[in-house]
Amino acid sequence: MFEARLSQASVIKKILEAIKELVTEANFDCTNSGIALQAMDTSHVSLVGLFLRADGWEHFRCDRCVAWRRRTPSPLTPRAPERSRSASISAR
């Protein structure tokens, strides 16, 4: 099981907004140490590398390695109510 919670959703939202401008498809790899992303832009000129450490999240749990591929415009959509300032991500 994978779960991550961040109290300031604006941080993850800004990161994802920046990524979606560069890549159309993103592979996310989640381990007990954090969430990693490595992707190329559509013209294969720019490499996007991102690692969000587990200790940077309010709550982070990853029992086994989880990998998923997402297409933009929203490669990863935090689940949060419109007025909430926190974000939760989970995968089973």
PyMOL commands that place a pseudoatom at each C-alpha (Angstrom):
pseudoatom trace, name=CA, resn=MET, resi=1, chain=A, elem=C, hetatm=0, pos=[0.000, 0.000, 0.000]
pseudoatom trace, name=CA, resn=PHE, resi=2, chain=A, elem=C, hetatm=0, pos=[1.131, 3.540, -0.736]
pseudoatom trace, name=CA, resn=GLU, resi=3, chain=A, elem=C, hetatm=0, pos=[-0.107, 6.652, 1.063]
pseudoatom trace, name=CA, resn=ALA, resi=4, chain=A, elem=C, hetatm=0, pos=[1.281, 10.173, 1.255]
pseudoatom trace, name=CA, resn=ARG, resi=5, chain=A, elem=C, hetatm=0, pos=[-0.171, 13.278, 2.853]
pseudoatom trace, name=CA, resn=LEU, resi=6, chain=A, elem=C, hetatm=0, pos=[1.107, 16.833, 2.642]
pseudoatom trace, name=CA, resn=SER, resi=7, chain=A, elem=C, hetatm=0, pos=[-0.377, 19.639, 4.712]
pseudoatom trace, name=CA, resn=GLN, resi=8, chain=A, elem=C, hetatm=0, pos=[0.418, 22.325, 2.125]
pseudoatom trace, name=CA, resn=ALA, resi=9, chain=A, elem=C, hetatm=0, pos=[-1.139, 21.213, -1.153]
pseudoatom trace, name=CA, resn=SER, resi=10, chain=A, elem=C, hetatm=0, pos=[0.128, 24.330, -2.907]
pseudoatom trace, name=CA, resn=VAL, resi=11, chain=A, elem=C, hetatm=0, pos=[3.681, 22.941, -2.838]
pseudoatom trace, name=CA, resn=ILE, resi=12, chain=A, elem=C, hetatm=0, pos=[2.851, 19.737, -4.708]
pseudoatom trace, name=CA, resn=LYS, resi=13, chain=A, elem=C, hetatm=0, pos=[0.484, 21.604, -7.012]
pseudoatom trace, name=CA, resn=LYS, resi=14, chain=A, elem=C, hetatm=0, pos=[3.245, 24.024, -8.083]
pseudoatom trace, name=CA, resn=ILE, resi=15, chain=A, elem=C, hetatm=0, pos=[5.646, 21.147, -8.714]
pseudoatom trace, name=CA, resn=LEU, resi=16, chain=A, elem=C, hetatm=0, pos=[3.098, 19.305, -10.843]
pseudoatom trace, name=CA, resn=GLU, resi=17, chain=A, elem=C, hetatm=0, pos=[2.200, 22.453, -12.776]
pseudoatom trace, name=CA, resn=ALA, resi=18, chain=A, elem=C, hetatm=0, pos=[5.874, 22.915, -13.689]
pseudoatom trace, name=CA, resn=ILE, resi=19, chain=A, elem=C, hetatm=0, pos=[6.248, 19.284, -14.776]
pseudoatom trace, name=CA, resn=LYS, resi=20, chain=A, elem=C, hetatm=0, pos=[3.163, 19.280, -16.977]
pseudoatom trace, name=CA, resn=GLU, resi=21, chain=A, elem=C, hetatm=0, pos=[4.640, 22.112, -19.053]
pseudoatom trace, name=CA, resn=LEU, resi=22, chain=A, elem=C, hetatm=0, pos=[7.588, 19.885, -20.000]
pseudoatom trace, name=CA, resn=VAL, resi=23, chain=A, elem=C, hetatm=0, pos=[6.388, 16.298, -20.256]
pseudoatom trace, name=CA, resn=THR, resi=24, chain=A, elem=C, hetatm=0, pos=[3.296, 14.609, -21.642]
pseudoatom trace, name=CA, resn=GLU, resi=25, chain=A, elem=C, hetatm=0, pos=[3.828, 11.315, -19.833]
pseudoatom trace, name=CA, resn=ALA, resi=26, chain=A, elem=C, hetatm=0, pos=[5.445, 10.738, -16.455]
pseudoatom trace, name=CA, resn=ASN, resi=27, chain=A, elem=C, hetatm=0, pos=[6.556, 7.586, -14.626]
pseudoatom trace, name=CA, resn=PHE, resi=28, chain=A, elem=C, hetatm=0, pos=[6.388, 7.783, -10.860]
pseudoatom trace, name=CA, resn=ASP, resi=29, chain=A, elem=C, hetatm=0, pos=[8.271, 5.245, -8.726]
pseudoatom trace, name=CA, resn=CYS, resi=30, chain=A, elem=C, hetatm=0, pos=[7.392, 5.099, -5.044]
pseudoatom trace, name=CA, resn=THR, resi=31, chain=A, elem=C, hetatm=0, pos=[9.585, 3.374, -2.483]
pseudoatom trace, name=CA, resn=ASN, resi=32, chain=A, elem=C, hetatm=0, pos=[9.887, 3.612, 1.276]
pseudoatom trace, name=CA, resn=SER, resi=33, chain=A, elem=C, hetatm=0, pos=[12.455, 6.412, 0.759]
pseudoatom trace, name=CA, resn=GLY, resi=34, chain=A, elem=C, hetatm=0, pos=[10.175, 8.651, -1.344]
pseudoatom trace, name=CA, resn=ILE, resi=35, chain=A, elem=C, hetatm=0, pos=[8.647, 9.361, -4.767]
pseudoatom trace, name=CA, resn=ALA, resi=36, chain=A, elem=C, hetatm=0, pos=[10.919, 9.538, -7.820]
pseudoatom trace, name=CA, resn=LEU, resi=37, chain=A, elem=C, hetatm=0, pos=[10.139, 10.815, -11.293]
pseudoatom trace, name=CA, resn=GLN, resi=38, chain=A, elem=C, hetatm=0, pos=[12.285, 10.784, -14.388]
pseudoatom trace, name=CA, resn=ALA, resi=39, chain=A, elem=C, hetatm=0, pos=[10.860, 11.787, -17.777]
pseudoatom trace, name=CA, resn=MET, resi=40, chain=A, elem=C, hetatm=0, pos=[11.873, 13.336, -21.092]
pseudoatom trace, name=CA, resn=ASP, resi=41, chain=A, elem=C, hetatm=0, pos=[10.102, 16.157, -22.852]
pseudoatom trace, name=CA, resn=THR, resi=42, chain=A, elem=C, hetatm=0, pos=[8.353, 15.401, -26.154]
pseudoatom trace, name=CA, resn=SER, resi=43, chain=A, elem=C, hetatm=0, pos=[11.326, 16.530, -28.266]
pseudoatom trace, name=CA, resn=HIS, resi=44, chain=A, elem=C, hetatm=0, pos=[13.771, 14.488, -26.102]
pseudoatom trace, name=CA, resn=VAL, resi=45, chain=A, elem=C, hetatm=0, pos=[15.880, 17.535, -25.270]
pseudoatom trace, name=CA, resn=SER, resi=46, chain=A, elem=C, hetatm=0, pos=[15.101, 18.039, -21.576]
pseudoatom trace, name=CA, resn=LEU, resi=47, chain=A, elem=C, hetatm=0, pos=[15.259, 15.466, -18.825]
pseudoatom trace, name=CA, resn=VAL, resi=48, chain=A, elem=C, hetatm=0, pos=[13.064, 16.046, -15.787]
pseudoatom trace, name=CA, resn=GLY, resi=49, chain=A, elem=C, hetatm=0, pos=[14.314, 14.437, -12.593]
pseudoatom trace, name=CA, resn=LEU, resi=50, chain=A, elem=C, hetatm=0, pos=[12.485, 14.788, -9.312]
pseudoatom trace, name=CA, resn=PHE, resi=51, chain=A, elem=C, hetatm=0, pos=[12.761, 13.080, -5.948]
pseudoatom trace, name=CA, resn=LEU, resi=52, chain=A, elem=C, hetatm=0, pos=[10.367, 13.868, -3.109]
pseudoatom trace, name=CA, resn=ARG, resi=53, chain=A, elem=C, hetatm=0, pos=[11.856, 12.356, 0.050]
pseudoatom trace, name=CA, resn=ALA, resi=54, chain=A, elem=C, hetatm=0, pos=[9.602, 10.483, 2.441]
pseudoatom trace, name=CA, resn=ASP, resi=55, chain=A, elem=C, hetatm=0, pos=[10.560, 12.704, 5.374]
pseudoatom trace, name=CA, resn=GLY, resi=56, chain=A, elem=C, hetatm=0, pos=[9.235, 15.763, 3.525]
pseudoatom trace, name=CA, resn=TRP, resi=57, chain=A, elem=C, hetatm=0, pos=[5.655, 14.505, 3.800]
pseudoatom trace, name=CA, resn=GLU, resi=58, chain=A, elem=C, hetatm=0, pos=[3.369, 14.872, 6.797]
pseudoatom trace, name=CA, resn=HIS, resi=59, chain=A, elem=C, hetatm=0, pos=[2.494, 11.166, 6.452]
pseudoatom trace, name=CA, resn=PHE, resi=60, chain=A, elem=C, hetatm=0, pos=[4.259, 8.723, 4.113]
pseudoatom trace, name=CA, resn=ARG, resi=61, chain=A, elem=C, hetatm=0, pos=[3.756, 4.979, 3.847]
pseudoatom trace, name=CA, resn=CYS, resi=62, chain=A, elem=C, hetatm=0, pos=[4.983, 2.653, 1.123]
pseudoatom trace, name=CA, resn=ASP, resi=63, chain=A, elem=C, hetatm=0, pos=[4.881, -1.048, 2.006]
pseudoatom trace, name=CA, resn=ARG, resi=64, chain=A, elem=C, hetatm=0, pos=[6.182, -2.171, -1.395]
pseudoatom trace, name=CA, resn=CYS, resi=65, chain=A, elem=C, hetatm=0, pos=[7.534, -0.477, -4.508]
pseudoatom trace, name=CA, resn=VAL, resi=66, chain=A, elem=C, hetatm=0, pos=[4.741, 1.070, -6.538]
pseudoatom trace, name=CA, resn=ALA, resi=67, chain=A, elem=C, hetatm=0, pos=[5.158, 2.445, -10.047]
pseudoatom trace, name=CA, resn=TRP, resi=68, chain=A, elem=C, hetatm=0, pos=[2.589, 4.170, -12.202]
pseudoatom trace, name=CA, resn=ARG, resi=69, chain=A, elem=C, hetatm=0, pos=[2.512, 6.126, -15.441]
pseudoatom trace, name=CA, resn=ARG, resi=70, chain=A, elem=C, hetatm=0, pos=[0.353, 9.204, -15.866]
pseudoatom trace, name=CA, resn=ARG, resi=71, chain=A, elem=C, hetatm=0, pos=[-0.366, 11.423, -18.834]
pseudoatom trace, name=CA, resn=THR, resi=72, chain=A, elem=C, hetatm=0, pos=[-0.537, 15.163, -18.421]
pseudoatom trace, name=CA, resn=PRO, resi=73, chain=A, elem=C, hetatm=0, pos=[-2.250, 17.594, -17.996]
pseudoatom trace, name=CA, resn=SER, resi=74, chain=A, elem=C, hetatm=0, pos=[-2.468, 15.940, -14.581]
pseudoatom trace, name=CA, resn=PRO, resi=75, chain=A, elem=C, hetatm=0, pos=[0.196, 13.254, -14.118]
pseudoatom trace, name=CA, resn=LEU, resi=76, chain=A, elem=C, hetatm=0, pos=[-0.628, 13.079, -10.451]
pseudoatom trace, name=CA, resn=THR, resi=77, chain=A, elem=C, hetatm=0, pos=[-3.733, 14.660, -9.039]
pseudoatom trace, name=CA, resn=PRO, resi=78, chain=A, elem=C, hetatm=0, pos=[-3.768, 15.273, -5.288]
pseudoatom trace, name=CA, resn=ARG, resi=79, chain=A, elem=C, hetatm=0, pos=[-7.091, 14.317, -3.764]
pseudoatom trace, name=CA, resn=ALA, resi=80, chain=A, elem=C, hetatm=0, pos=[-8.268, 17.306, -1.829]
pseudoatom trace, name=CA, resn=PRO, resi=81, chain=A, elem=C, hetatm=0, pos=[-11.478, 19.271, -1.473]
pseudoatom trace, name=CA, resn=GLU, resi=82, chain=A, elem=C, hetatm=0, pos=[-11.494, 22.583, -3.350]
pseudoatom trace, name=CA, resn=ARG, resi=83, chain=A, elem=C, hetatm=0, pos=[-11.046, 24.664, -0.207]
pseudoatom trace, name=CA, resn=SER, resi=84, chain=A, elem=C, hetatm=0, pos=[-8.615, 22.354, 1.544]
pseudoatom trace, name=CA, resn=ARG, resi=85, chain=A, elem=C, hetatm=0, pos=[-4.961, 23.232, 1.848]
pseudoatom trace, name=CA, resn=SER, resi=86, chain=A, elem=C, hetatm=0, pos=[-3.832, 19.626, 2.280]
pseudoatom trace, name=CA, resn=ALA, resi=87, chain=A, elem=C, hetatm=0, pos=[-3.353, 16.858, -0.285]
pseudoatom trace, name=CA, resn=SER, resi=88, chain=A, elem=C, hetatm=0, pos=[-3.452, 13.069, -0.038]
pseudoatom trace, name=CA, resn=ILE, resi=89, chain=A, elem=C, hetatm=0, pos=[-2.165, 10.549, -2.552]
pseudoatom trace, name=CA, resn=SER, resi=90, chain=A, elem=C, hetatm=0, pos=[-2.800, 6.822, -2.313]
pseudoatom trace, name=CA, resn=ALA, resi=91, chain=A, elem=C, hetatm=0, pos=[-2.429, 3.680, -4.392]
pseudoatom trace, name=CA, resn=ARG, resi=92, chain=A, elem=C, hetatm=0, pos=[-3.208, 0.082, -3.552]
for i in range(1, 92): cmd.bond("trace and resi %d" % i, "trace and resi %d" % (i + 1))
show_as sticks, trace
zoom trace
